[in-house]
């Protein structure tokens, strides 16, 4: 995974996705608690949901950063065409 250091200088996207995954795992933990399962099962399900959401969001954020990085755009005078025909 090659991303420029400028894109990774801000930790806000990673903090935000950890908060989203934490809230989702907590709500799942509360919802599973309504069915009176064993405490270990309740914690395991909440943790599995947290990890699944976190992994999905990491993949999404990194792919968006890679796709929208504008730090290595070729200069106009280098012979590269930026028109739709290229």
Gaussian input, Z-matrix of N, CA and C with variables (Angstrom, degrees):
# hf/3-21g

backbone

0 1
 N
 C     1     B1
 C     2     B2     1     A1
 N     3     B3     2     A2     1     D1
 C     4     B4     3     A3     2     D2
 C     5     B5     4     A4     3     D3
 N     6     B6     5     A5     4     D4
 C     7     B7     6     A6     5     D5
 C     8     B8     7     A7     6     D6
 N     9     B9     8     A8     7     D7
 C    10    B10     9     A9     8     D8
 C    11    B11    10    A10     9     D9
 N    12    B12    11    A11    10    D10
 C    13    B13    12    A12    11    D11
 C    14    B14    13    A13    12    D12
 N    15    B15    14    A14    13    D13
 C    16    B16    15    A15    14    D14
 C    17    B17    16    A16    15    D15
 N    18    B18    17    A17    16    D16
 C    19    B19    18    A18    17    D17
 C    20    B20    19    A19    18    D18
 N    21    B21    20    A20    19    D19
 C    22    B22    21    A21    20    D20
 C    23    B23    22    A22    21    D21
 N    24    B24    23    A23    22    D22
 C    25    B25    24    A24    23    D23
 C    26    B26    25    A25    24    D24
 N    27    B27    26    A26    25    D25
 C    28    B28    27    A27    26    D26
 C    29    B29    28    A28    27    D27
 N    30    B30    29    A29    28    D28
 C    31    B31    30    A30    29    D29
 C    32    B32    31    A31    30    D30
 N    33    B33    32    A32    31    D31
 C    34    B34    33    A33    32    D32
 C    35    B35    34    A34    33    D33
 N    36    B36    35    A35    34    D34
 C    37    B37    36    A36    35    D35
 C    38    B38    37    A37    36    D36
 N    39    B39    38    A38    37    D37
 C    40    B40    39    A39    38    D38
 C    41    B41    40    A40    39    D39
 N    42    B42    41    A41    40    D40
 C    43    B43    42    A42    41    D41
 C    44    B44    43    A43    42    D42
 N    45    B45    44    A44    43    D43
 C    46    B46    45    A45    44    D44
 C    47    B47    46    A46    45    D45
 N    48    B48    47    A47    46    D46
 C    49    B49    48    A48    47    D47
 C    50    B50    49    A49    48    D48
 N    51    B51    50    A50    49    D49
 C    52    B52    51    A51    50    D50
 C    53    B53    52    A52    51    D51
 N    54    B54    53    A53    52    D52
 C    55    B55    54    A54    53    D53
 C    56    B56    55    A55    54    D54
 N    57    B57    56    A56    55    D55
 C    58    B58    57    A57    56    D56
 C    59    B59    58    A58    57    D57
 N    60    B60    59    A59    58    D58
 C    61    B61    60    A60    59    D59
 C    62    B62    61    A61    60    D60
 N    63    B63    62    A62    61    D61
 C    64    B64    63    A63    62    D62
 C    65    B65    64    A64    63    D63
 N    66    B66    65    A65    64    D64
 C    67    B67    66    A66    65    D65
 C    68    B68    67    A67    66    D66
 N    69    B69    68    A68    67    D67
 C    70    B70    69    A69    68    D68
 C    71    B71    70    A70    69    D69
 N    72    B72    71    A71    70    D70
 C    73    B73    72    A72    71    D71
 C    74    B74    73    A73    72    D72
 N    75    B75    74    A74    73    D73
 C    76    B76    75    A75    74    D74
 C    77    B77    76    A76    75    D75
 N    78    B78    77    A77    76    D76
 C    79    B79    78    A78    77    D77
 C    80    B80    79    A79    78    D78
 N    81    B81    80    A80    79    D79
 C    82    B82    81    A81    80    D80
 C    83    B83    82    A82    81    D81
 N    84    B84    83    A83    82    D82
 C    85    B85    84    A84    83    D83
 C    86    B86    85    A85    84    D84
 N    87    B87    86    A86    85    D85
 C    88    B88    87    A87    86    D86
 C    89    B89    88    A88    87    D87
 N    90    B90    89    A89    88    D88
 C    91    B91    90    A90    89    D89
 C    92    B92    91    A91    90    D90
 N    93    B93    92    A92    91    D91
 C    94    B94    93    A93    92    D92
 C    95    B95    94    A94    93    D93
 N    96    B96    95    A95    94    D94
 C    97    B97    96    A96    95    D95
 C    98    B98    97    A97    96    D96
 N    99    B99    98    A98    97    D97
 C   100   B100    99    A99    98    D98
 C   101   B101   100   A100    99    D99
 N   102   B102   101   A101   100   D100
 C   103   B103   102   A102   101   D101
 C   104   B104   103   A103   102   D102
 N   105   B105   104   A104   103   D103
 C   106   B106   105   A105   104   D104
 C   107   B107   106   A106   105   D105
 N   108   B108   107   A107   106   D106
 C   109   B109   108   A108   107   D107
 C   110   B110   109   A109   108   D108
 N   111   B111   110   A110   109   D109
 C   112   B112   111   A111   110   D110
 C   113   B113   112   A112   111   D111
 N   114   B114   113   A113   112   D112
 C   115   B115   114   A114   113   D113
 C   116   B116   115   A115   114   D114
 N   117   B117   116   A116   115   D115
 C   118   B118   117   A117   116   D116
 C   119   B119   118   A118   117   D117
 N   120   B120   119   A119   118   D118
 C   121   B121   120   A120   119   D119
 C   122   B122   121   A121   120   D120
 N   123   B123   122   A122   121   D121
 C   124   B124   123   A123   122   D122
 C   125   B125   124   A124   123   D123
 N   126   B126   125   A125   124   D124
 C   127   B127   126   A126   125   D125
 C   128   B128   127   A127   126   D126
 N   129   B129   128   A128   127   D127
 C   130   B130   129   A129   128   D128
 C   131   B131   130   A130   129   D129
 N   132   B132   131   A131   130   D130
 C   133   B133   132   A132   131   D131
 C   134   B134   133   A133   132   D132
 N   135   B135   134   A134   133   D133
 C   136   B136   135   A135   134   D134
 C   137   B137   136   A136   135   D135
 N   138   B138   137   A137   136   D136
 C   139   B139   138   A138   137   D137
 C   140   B140   139   A139   138   D138
 N   141   B141   140   A140   139   D139
 C   142   B142   141   A141   140   D140
 C   143   B143   142   A142   141   D141
 N   144   B144   143   A143   142   D142
 C   145   B145   144   A144   143   D143
 C   146   B146   145   A145   144   D144
 N   147   B147   146   A146   145   D145
 C   148   B148   147   A147   146   D146
 C   149   B149   148   A148   147   D147
 N   150   B150   149   A149   148   D148
 C   151   B151   150   A150   149   D149
 C   152   B152   151   A151   150   D150
 N   153   B153   152   A152   151   D151
 C   154   B154   153   A153   152   D152
 C   155   B155   154   A154   153   D153
 N   156   B156   155   A155   154   D154
 C   157   B157   156   A156   155   D155
 C   158   B158   157   A157   156   D156
 N   159   B159   158   A158   157   D157
 C   160   B160   159   A159   158   D158
 C   161   B161   160   A160   159   D159
 N   162   B162   161   A161   160   D160
 C   163   B163   162   A162   161   D161
 C   164   B164   163   A163   162   D162
 N   165   B165   164   A164   163   D163
 C   166   B166   165   A165   164   D164
 C   167   B167   166   A166   165   D165
 N   168   B168   167   A167   166   D166
 C   169   B169   168   A168   167   D167
 C   170   B170   169   A169   168   D168
 N   171   B171   170   A170   169   D169
 C   172   B172   171   A171   170   D170
 C   173   B173   172   A172   171   D171
 N   174   B174   173   A173   172   D172
 C   175   B175   174   A174   173   D173
 C   176   B176   175   A175   174   D174
 N   177   B177   176   A176   175   D175
 C   178   B178   177   A177   176   D176
 C   179   B179   178   A178   177   D177
 N   180   B180   179   A179   178   D178
 C   181   B181   180   A180   179   D179
 C   182   B182   181   A181   180   D180
 N   183   B183   182   A182   181   D181
 C   184   B184   183   A183   182   D182
 C   185   B185   184   A184   183   D183
 N   186   B186   185   A185   184   D184
 C   187   B187   186   A186   185   D185
 C   188   B188   187   A187   186   D186
 N   189   B189   188   A188   187   D187
 C   190   B190   189   A189   188   D188
 C   191   B191   190   A190   189   D189
 N   192   B192   191   A191   190   D190
 C   193   B193   192   A192   191   D191
 C   194   B194   193   A193   192   D192
 N   195   B195   194   A194   193   D193
 C   196   B196   195   A195   194   D194
 C   197   B197   196   A196   195   D195
 N   198   B198   197   A197   196   D196
 C   199   B199   198   A198   197   D197
 C   200   B200   199   A199   198   D198
 N   201   B201   200   A200   199   D199
 C   202   B202   201   A201   200   D200
 C   203   B203   202   A202   201   D201
 N   204   B204   203   A203   202   D202
 C   205   B205   204   A204   203   D203
 C   206   B206   205   A205   204   D204
 N   207   B207   206   A206   205   D205
 C   208   B208   207   A207   206   D206
 C   209   B209   208   A208   207   D207
 N   210   B210   209   A209   208   D208
 C   211   B211   210   A210   209   D209
 C   212   B212   211   A211   210   D210
 N   213   B213   212   A212   211   D211
 C   214   B214   213   A213   212   D212
 C   215   B215   214   A214   213   D213
 N   216   B216   215   A215   214   D214
 C   217   B217   216   A216   215   D215
 C   218   B218   217   A217   216   D216
 N   219   B219   218   A218   217   D217
 C   220   B220   219   A219   218   D218
 C   221   B221   220   A220   219   D219
 N   222   B222   221   A221   220   D220
 C   223   B223   222   A222   221   D221
 C   224   B224   223   A223   222   D222
 N   225   B225   224   A224   223   D223
 C   226   B226   225   A225   224   D224
 C   227   B227   226   A226   225   D225
 N   228   B228   227   A227   226   D226
 C   229   B229   228   A228   227   D227
 C   230   B230   229   A229   228   D228
 N   231   B231   230   A230   229   D229
 C   232   B232   231   A231   230   D230
 C   233   B233   232   A232   231   D231
 N   234   B234   233   A233   232   D232
 C   235   B235   234   A234   233   D233
 C   236   B236   235   A235   234   D234
 N   237   B237   236   A236   235   D235
 C   238   B238   237   A237   236   D236
 C   239   B239   238   A238   237   D237
 N   240   B240   239   A239   238   D238
 C   241   B241   240   A240   239   D239
 C   242   B242   241   A241   240   D240
 N   243   B243   242   A242   241   D241
 C   244   B244   243   A243   242   D242
 C   245   B245   244   A244   243   D243
 N   246   B246   245   A245   244   D244
 C   247   B247   246   A246   245   D245
 C   248   B248   247   A247   246   D246
 N   249   B249   248   A248   247   D247
 C   250   B250   249   A249   248   D248
 C   251   B251   250   A250   249   D249
 N   252   B252   251   A251   250   D250
 C   253   B253   252   A252   251   D251
 C   254   B254   253   A253   252   D252
 N   255   B255   254   A254   253   D253
 C   256   B256   255   A255   254   D254
 C   257   B257   256   A256   255   D255

   B1=1.4416
   B2=1.5220
   B3=1.3153
   B4=1.4557
   B5=1.5151
   B6=1.3065
   B7=1.4585
   B8=1.5180
   B9=1.3230
   B10=1.4604
   B11=1.5325
   B12=1.3058
   B13=1.4646
   B14=1.5179
   B15=1.3236
   B16=1.4643
   B17=1.5235
   B18=1.3179
   B19=1.4659
   B20=1.5262
   B21=1.3231
   B22=1.4604
   B23=1.5252
   B24=1.3362
   B25=1.4628
   B26=1.5217
   B27=1.3144
   B28=1.4516
   B29=1.5213
   B30=1.3267
   B31=1.4601
   B32=1.5240
   B33=1.3392
   B34=1.4606
   B35=1.5192
   B36=1.3412
   B37=1.4718
   B38=1.5255
   B39=1.3289
   B40=1.4605
   B41=1.5260
   B42=1.3276
   B43=1.4659
   B44=1.5268
   B45=1.3261
   B46=1.4562
   B47=1.5285
   B48=1.3297
   B49=1.4643
   B50=1.5190
   B51=1.3353
   B52=1.4592
   B53=1.5254
   B54=1.3262
   B55=1.4653
   B56=1.5274
   B57=1.3339
   B58=1.4643
   B59=1.5266
   B60=1.3338
   B61=1.4611
   B62=1.5262
   B63=1.3322
   B64=1.4633
   B65=1.5136
   B66=1.3175
   B67=1.4655
   B68=1.5314
   B69=1.3288
   B70=1.4639
   B71=1.5277
   B72=1.3356
   B73=1.4622
   B74=1.5179
   B75=1.3366
   B76=1.4613
   B77=1.5270
   B78=1.3350
   B79=1.4691
   B80=1.5306
   B81=1.3198
   B82=1.4697
   B83=1.5116
   B84=1.3339
   B85=1.4643
   B86=1.5279
   B87=1.3244
   B88=1.4633
   B89=1.5271
   B90=1.3166
   B91=1.4568
   B92=1.5278
   B93=1.3145
   B94=1.4664
   B95=1.5265
   B96=1.3211
   B97=1.4567
   B98=1.5172
   B99=1.3234
   B100=1.4607
   B101=1.5284
   B102=1.3321
   B103=1.4543
   B104=1.5312
   B105=1.3171
   B106=1.4629
   B107=1.5327
   B108=1.3483
   B109=1.4685
   B110=1.5297
   B111=1.3226
   B112=1.4626
   B113=1.5283
   B114=1.3345
   B115=1.4757
   B116=1.5312
   B117=1.3292
   B118=1.4682
   B119=1.5345
   B120=1.3180
   B121=1.4620
   B122=1.5256
   B123=1.3012
   B124=1.4677
   B125=1.5261
   B126=1.3247
   B127=1.4740
   B128=1.5250
   B129=1.3373
   B130=1.4668
   B131=1.5288
   B132=1.3234
   B133=1.4704
   B134=1.5310
   B135=1.3210
   B136=1.4636
   B137=1.5178
   B138=1.3375
   B139=1.4664
   B140=1.5217
   B141=1.3214
   B142=1.4679
   B143=1.5293
   B144=1.3193
   B145=1.4713
   B146=1.5280
   B147=1.3364
   B148=1.4627
   B149=1.5222
   B150=1.3288
   B151=1.4651
   B152=1.5250
   B153=1.3342
   B154=1.4694
   B155=1.5265
   B156=1.3252
   B157=1.4734
   B158=1.5248
   B159=1.3252
   B160=1.4710
   B161=1.5319
   B162=1.3265
   B163=1.4723
   B164=1.5230
   B165=1.3187
   B166=1.4642
   B167=1.5240
   B168=1.3252
   B169=1.4675
   B170=1.5273
   B171=1.3380
   B172=1.4726
   B173=1.5250
   B174=1.3217
   B175=1.4705
   B176=1.5267
   B177=1.3224
   B178=1.4620
   B179=1.5326
   B180=1.3187
   B181=1.4669
   B182=1.5295
   B183=1.3227
   B184=1.4640
   B185=1.5300
   B186=1.3314
   B187=1.4663
   B188=1.5246
   B189=1.3274
   B190=1.4708
   B191=1.5200
   B192=1.3265
   B193=1.4656
   B194=1.5244
   B195=1.3098
   B196=1.4539
   B197=1.5236
   B198=1.3382
   B199=1.4614
   B200=1.5263
   B201=1.3290
   B202=1.4613
   B203=1.5239
   B204=1.3103
   B205=1.4730
   B206=1.5268
   B207=1.3111
   B208=1.4701
   B209=1.5273
   B210=1.3070
   B211=1.4563
   B212=1.5301
   B213=1.3184
   B214=1.4620
   B215=1.5225
   B216=1.3282
   B217=1.4684
   B218=1.5229
   B219=1.3459
   B220=1.4635
   B221=1.5311
   B222=1.3129
   B223=1.4662
   B224=1.5273
   B225=1.3118
   B226=1.4611
   B227=1.5274
   B228=1.3074
   B229=1.4524
   B230=1.5148
   B231=1.3028
   B232=1.4617
   B233=1.5234
   B234=1.3121
   B235=1.4537
   B236=1.5196
   B237=1.3012
   B238=1.4577
   B239=1.5176
   B240=1.2985
   B241=1.4553
   B242=1.5074
   B243=1.3169
   B244=1.4482
   B245=1.5127
   B246=1.3186
   B247=1.4599
   B248=1.5379
   B249=1.3312
   B250=1.4714
   B251=1.5287
   B252=1.3244
   B253=1.4582
   B254=1.5121
   B255=1.3452
   B256=1.4601
   B257=1.4837
   A1=107.51
   A2=116.65
   A3=121.45
   A4=109.14
   A5=115.62
   A6=121.60
   A7=107.48
   A8=116.40
   A9=119.54
   A10=109.96
   A11=115.68
   A12=121.11
   A13=111.98
   A14=117.52
   A15=120.61
   A16=110.59
   A17=117.09
   A18=120.20
   A19=111.63
   A20=117.28
   A21=120.75
   A22=113.12
   A23=118.24
   A24=119.65
   A25=111.97
   A26=118.35
   A27=122.02
   A28=110.00
   A29=116.35
   A30=120.99
   A31=112.57
   A32=117.97
   A33=120.80
   A34=114.31
   A35=120.08
   A36=117.70
   A37=112.50
   A38=116.79
   A39=120.60
   A40=111.73
   A41=117.24
   A42=120.52
   A43=109.50
   A44=116.77
   A45=120.97
   A46=111.61
   A47=117.41
   A48=118.01
   A49=111.71
   A50=118.91
   A51=120.77
   A52=110.65
   A53=117.29
   A54=120.83
   A55=110.45
   A56=117.49
   A57=121.03
   A58=110.42
   A59=117.34
   A60=120.52
   A61=110.79
   A62=117.70
   A63=120.82
   A64=112.35
   A65=116.91
   A66=120.53
   A67=109.94
   A68=116.91
   A69=120.52
   A70=111.24
   A71=116.95
   A72=120.27
   A73=112.15
   A74=117.51
   A75=121.48
   A76=111.55
   A77=116.42
   A78=119.89
   A79=109.91
   A80=117.17
   A81=120.32
   A82=110.82
   A83=116.68
   A84=121.55
   A85=110.41
   A86=117.10
   A87=120.23
   A88=111.51
   A89=117.47
   A90=121.05
   A91=111.54
   A92=117.15
   A93=120.79
   A94=110.05
   A95=117.33
   A96=121.08
   A97=113.66
   A98=118.02
   A99=121.07
   A100=112.64
   A101=117.67
   A102=120.47
   A103=112.62
   A104=118.23
   A105=124.77
   A106=113.72
   A107=119.55
   A108=119.90
   A109=110.41
   A110=115.58
   A111=120.08
   A112=109.15
   A113=117.28
   A114=119.04
   A115=113.04
   A116=117.60
   A117=120.14
   A118=110.89
   A119=116.39
   A120=120.26
   A121=110.57
   A122=116.71
   A123=121.86
   A124=110.75
   A125=116.38
   A126=120.81
   A127=110.43
   A128=116.83
   A129=120.23
   A130=111.49
   A131=117.31
   A132=120.07
   A133=110.56
   A134=117.41
   A135=120.67
   A136=112.07
   A137=116.34
   A138=120.68
   A139=111.62
   A140=117.38
   A141=120.72
   A142=110.62
   A143=116.73
   A144=119.77
   A145=110.15
   A146=117.41
   A147=120.93
   A148=110.76
   A149=117.53
   A150=121.10
   A151=111.95
   A152=117.40
   A153=120.05
   A154=110.94
   A155=116.94
   A156=120.38
   A157=110.37
   A158=117.14
   A159=121.08
   A160=111.00
   A161=117.52
   A162=120.79
   A163=111.10
   A164=116.90
   A165=120.30
   A166=111.16
   A167=116.98
   A168=120.01
   A169=112.12
   A170=117.77
   A171=119.98
   A172=109.18
   A173=116.59
   A174=119.98
   A175=110.78
   A176=116.81
   A177=121.44
   A178=111.62
   A179=117.74
   A180=121.18
   A181=110.86
   A182=117.34
   A183=119.81
   A184=110.73
   A185=117.77
   A186=118.70
   A187=111.44
   A188=117.52
   A189=119.85
   A190=111.39
   A191=117.36
   A192=120.01
   A193=110.63
   A194=116.80
   A195=120.50
   A196=110.88
   A197=117.09
   A198=121.52
   A199=112.54
   A200=117.84
   A201=121.05
   A202=114.11
   A203=118.73
   A204=121.50
   A205=109.34
   A206=115.64
   A207=121.17
   A208=111.81
   A209=118.21
   A210=120.68
   A211=112.77
   A212=118.07
   A213=120.82
   A214=111.29
   A215=116.27
   A216=121.23
   A217=107.57
   A218=118.03
   A219=119.90
   A220=111.13
   A221=115.30
   A222=121.56
   A223=109.57
   A224=116.70
   A225=121.82
   A226=112.09
   A227=120.07
   A228=121.98
   A229=114.54
   A230=120.31
   A231=121.52
   A232=113.37
   A233=118.35
   A234=120.45
   A235=113.52
   A236=118.08
   A237=121.33
   A238=108.99
   A239=115.41
   A240=119.51
   A241=108.77
   A242=116.31
   A243=121.56
   A244=111.50
   A245=116.76
   A246=120.08
   A247=109.39
   A248=117.42
   A249=120.65
   A250=113.72
   A251=118.58
   A252=120.36
   A253=113.32
   A254=118.98
   A255=120.53
   A256=113.08
   D1=106.50
   D2=-179.69
   D3=-105.22
   D4=111.00
   D5=175.08
   D6=-128.58
   D7=149.32
   D8=-178.99
   D9=-72.42
   D10=156.09
   D11=-177.81
   D12=-70.03
   D13=-25.36
   D14=179.04
   D15=-66.14
   D16=-38.29
   D17=179.70
   D18=-69.47
   D19=-31.73
   D20=-179.23
   D21=-90.28
   D22=4.34
   D23=-177.76
   D24=-71.42
   D25=-25.67
   D26=178.83
   D27=-98.34
   D28=129.17
   D29=179.75
   D30=-94.92
   D31=-1.18
   D32=-176.95
   D33=-57.48
   D34=-42.61
   D35=179.00
   D36=-61.30
   D37=-37.45
   D38=-178.44
   D39=-74.23
   D40=-35.30
   D41=176.23
   D42=-67.54
   D43=-42.82
   D44=-178.92
   D45=-63.73
   D46=-42.34
   D47=-179.72
   D48=-70.98
   D49=-28.51
   D50=174.70
   D51=-69.21
   D52=-38.23
   D53=176.32
   D54=-65.20
   D55=-43.34
   D56=178.67
   D57=-61.97
   D58=-44.56
   D59=179.35
   D60=-66.20
   D61=-36.55
   D62=178.17
   D63=-65.90
   D64=-42.96
   D65=178.48
   D66=-64.91
   D67=-41.49
   D68=179.08
   D69=-64.23
   D70=-42.92
   D71=177.15
   D72=-64.60
   D73=-38.29
   D74=179.24
   D75=-66.77
   D76=-43.04
   D77=178.48
   D78=-64.65
   D79=-38.23
   D80=176.21
   D81=-63.78
   D82=-43.11
   D83=178.33
   D84=-60.04
   D85=-42.87
   D86=177.77
   D87=-65.80
   D88=-40.90
   D89=-178.35
   D90=-67.50
   D91=-42.23
   D92=177.95
   D93=-65.15
   D94=-29.86
   D95=178.69
   D96=-65.36
   D97=-19.56
   D98=178.66
   D99=-69.71
   D100=-21.90
   D101=-178.33
   D102=-95.59
   D103=8.03
   D104=176.44
   D105=56.42
   D106=49.96
   D107=176.92
   D108=-81.91
   D109=178.07
   D110=173.25
   D111=-62.89
   D112=148.00
   D113=179.82
   D114=-60.73
   D115=-34.71
   D116=179.65
   D117=-66.39
   D118=-39.51
   D119=178.38
   D120=-66.24
   D121=-40.28
   D122=179.43
   D123=-62.27
   D124=-44.50
   D125=178.74
   D126=-67.47
   D127=-41.46
   D128=-178.61
   D129=-63.38
   D130=-43.40
   D131=-179.98
   D132=-65.48
   D133=-42.58
   D134=177.42
   D135=-61.98
   D136=-40.28
   D137=179.20
   D138=-69.07
   D139=-39.76
   D140=178.14
   D141=-63.18
   D142=-42.49
   D143=178.72
   D144=-65.41
   D145=-42.71
   D146=177.50
   D147=-57.49
   D148=-48.77
   D149=-177.72
   D150=-66.36
   D151=-37.74
   D152=179.18
   D153=-66.23
   D154=-44.35
   D155=179.60
   D156=-67.14
   D157=-41.01
   D158=179.39
   D159=-62.61
   D160=-44.74
   D161=179.77
   D162=-64.66
   D163=-41.34
   D164=178.92
   D165=-64.07
   D166=-43.30
   D167=-179.73
   D168=-69.51
   D169=-35.86
   D170=176.56
   D171=-61.70
   D172=-46.25
   D173=179.14
   D174=-60.01
   D175=-43.91
   D176=-178.89
   D177=-65.04
   D178=-46.80
   D179=-177.02
   D180=-66.23
   D181=-43.38
   D182=-179.33
   D183=-66.54
   D184=-40.42
   D185=178.86
   D186=-67.05
   D187=-36.64
   D188=176.12
   D189=-67.09
   D190=-39.75
   D191=178.15
   D192=-64.19
   D193=-40.32
   D194=179.48
   D195=-66.79
   D196=-40.75
   D197=-177.15
   D198=-72.11
   D199=-35.63
   D200=-173.54
   D201=-102.93
   D202=9.32
   D203=179.25
   D204=-67.70
   D205=124.02
   D206=-179.48
   D207=-110.87
   D208=16.67
   D209=-176.39
   D210=-83.95
   D211=-13.92
   D212=-179.18
   D213=-123.23
   D214=35.78
   D215=178.18
   D216=-74.92
   D217=131.70
   D218=179.44
   D219=-64.49
   D220=146.94
   D221=178.70
   D222=-71.06
   D223=154.46
   D224=-175.75
   D225=-65.77
   D226=-29.22
   D227=-175.66
   D228=-90.40
   D229=9.34
   D230=-174.96
   D231=-92.75
   D232=3.36
   D233=177.62
   D234=94.84
   D235=-3.15
   D236=177.47
   D237=-82.29
   D238=137.55
   D239=177.28
   D240=-96.85
   D241=130.68
   D242=179.02
   D243=-106.86
   D244=16.17
   D245=-179.31
   D246=-86.95
   D247=161.87
   D248=-178.70
   D249=-64.29
   D250=-19.95
   D251=-178.85
   D252=-73.80
   D253=-15.51
   D254=-173.59
   D255=-78.92

